[in-house]
């Protein structure tokens, strides 16, 4: 039996001028949250700082690969189940704001625990890291679907695209100054491991925590979609999801693109290892300089998305995949020509890692009908989570058995396949057009 939907408070209809004022105010709030959170996440460096930190604790490549993907795995897994709850919810602000209060303290707690454990307990540090980092990802996954729904209902289309693009660009500019600071902290002679990494985690965790009071001030606008009176039983919900996948061909094609990109990311944590083990760069130079190049690429990708994101989201996704294909090619060349090629590889990586994800999110918002948006969002993200669970195992095994070059070649084949599907089977969706209705449950 599902839970009966509580009667929502009836909101007065806003005039165009009043709605415009709400959009402007919410834009500043969403932008501040997006910028602060993303700066904190970039400081953690899932493809730079995190795998380098774990590599100092273990030489098991599967664990090193898992560390790079762990937050995203945790973020994706709960979304389909949250989407099932949200089909009966008209107002979703507190589904986003409430869990954020405890969740965005977890990285600060991790920083303190790493510092307290000290250098003589690597096994304990590794266990604490995986536990706390996974919980932070799962917690952020609990708010992912309501957050995206809020950006769809409480921002208009142009401002949402601008928020994603401008926010990513601002993050990139900020990281130009912060990346050298991270490099300085990790390279200080008077800061031993793991205290230096704990300080980096504390810096990121502080930015996460600052977003909590900011998000309390969001003003939610009604979605305009119909809500269900009860939570659908799993025997009804799962067949409905299957019908969406079976009958909605463009959505299915975009999911395939997302899954292929997820497998492409199996190589991400190993570029730093390749830089230090094969190309001969030192750890602090590799982490600091390559993070800087990746940041520059993310700024370029964000500016490109700001230009194309509202009207040409699919075209942007295709362009980002081309940049993604350049990364493994340039990394392979670095083994012959030296670090310069690897710098350009991380510049290209910044475009795809900084903006492709927001391109996917914006496409789902534009494509899905308002009352079906939570289901489409949850399904889109959770299907890729299954692939993401396998990528550390596959990527780590390839590196362990054959080497870095082989995992880069595999990643190249996967991103080229994603580009083919995006060009051949995904058609542009215009924000002024009616979204494709989801299949009914009848």
C-alpha positions, 0 to 999 in steps of 0.5 A: 500500500502506498502512502496517501499524498498530503494536501499541498498548500495552494500557492497564489498565482504569480504575475509575470513580474513577480515570477521574474523577480523570483527567477532572478533571486533563485538564480543567485541562490542556485548559482552560489550553491553550485559554485561553492559545492563544485569548487569543493568537489574539484578541490577533492579532485576525484581524478587527481587528489583522491586517487593520489591519496589512495595510491599512498595507502594501497597499491591495489589498482581496483581500489585506486580506480574505485576511489575515483568513481566512489562518490558518483556511484553513491550519488547515482544509486539512490536516485531511482528510489527517491524518484518513486517517492517524489511522484506524490510530492508537489513541493520538493524543496525540503527533499533537497534542503533537509538531507543537505544539513547532515550530508554536507558535514561528512567531508569535514568529519572525514578530514578530522578522522584522517588527521587523527589516525596519523601516518601509522595506520594506513589500513584504518585511514583507507577504511574510514576514507571509503566509508565517509566518502561513500556516505557523502556520495549517497547523501548527495544522491538523495537530494539529486532528483529534487535538486534538478526538479527545483532547477526546472520549476524555480528557474526558467530555461535560459537562466538554468542554462546560464546558471550551469554554464556561468557557474562552471566558468566561475568554478574554473576561474576560482580553481586557477587560484585554488589549484596552486594552493592545493599543490602548495599544501601537498608539497609543504615539507612541514606537513607530513602525510596524511595531514596534508591531505586532511587539510585539503579535505577540510578546505573542501568540506568547509565549502560544502558546509557553507551551502547549507544556509544558502539553500534554505532561502530558495523560493520554490515555484509550482511545477505545473505537473500532476502528482500521484495520490499514492506511491506506486507499488514496486510491482507497478513501478518497475514495469512502468520504468521498463515501458519508458525504456522500451517505448521512448527511443530518444531517451533510451539512446541518450541513456546508452550514450551516458552508459558508454561515457560512464565506461569511458571514465574507467581510465580517469583515475589512471592518467595521474599514475601514468604521468608519474610512473611512465612520463616521469612527472613528480606527484605534486607537479602532476597533481597541481599542473594537470588539475590546473589544465583540467580547470582551464578546459572546464572554463572553456567547456562552460563558456561553450555550454553557456552559448549552446546549452539552452537552444543546442544541448544535443549539439553541445553533447556531441562536441564534448564527446569529440573533446573526450576522444582527444584525451586518451589519444593525447595521453598515448602520445605523451608516452612518446613526446613527453608531458606537453601532450598530457597537459593538452589531454587534461585540457580536453578532459576539462571540457568533457568532465566540466560540462558534459554532465550538465549537458545531460542534466539539461537535456533531461529537464528539457525533454521530460514532461513535468510530472514525469521528470523525477522518474526520468531523472532517476532512471537516467542516473540510476541506469548509469550507476550500474555501469559505474559499479563495474568501471573500477573493476574493469579499468583496474583489471586492465591496468593490472594485467596489461597496463595504462596504454590498454585502458586508454585504448579501451576508453577511446573505443567507448567514447567513439561509440557514444559519439556515434549513438549521439549523432545517429540516434539522439535528435535535438530537443527544443525548449519551446517544444512539447516534451515527449509524454511518458508511457501511461501505466494503463 
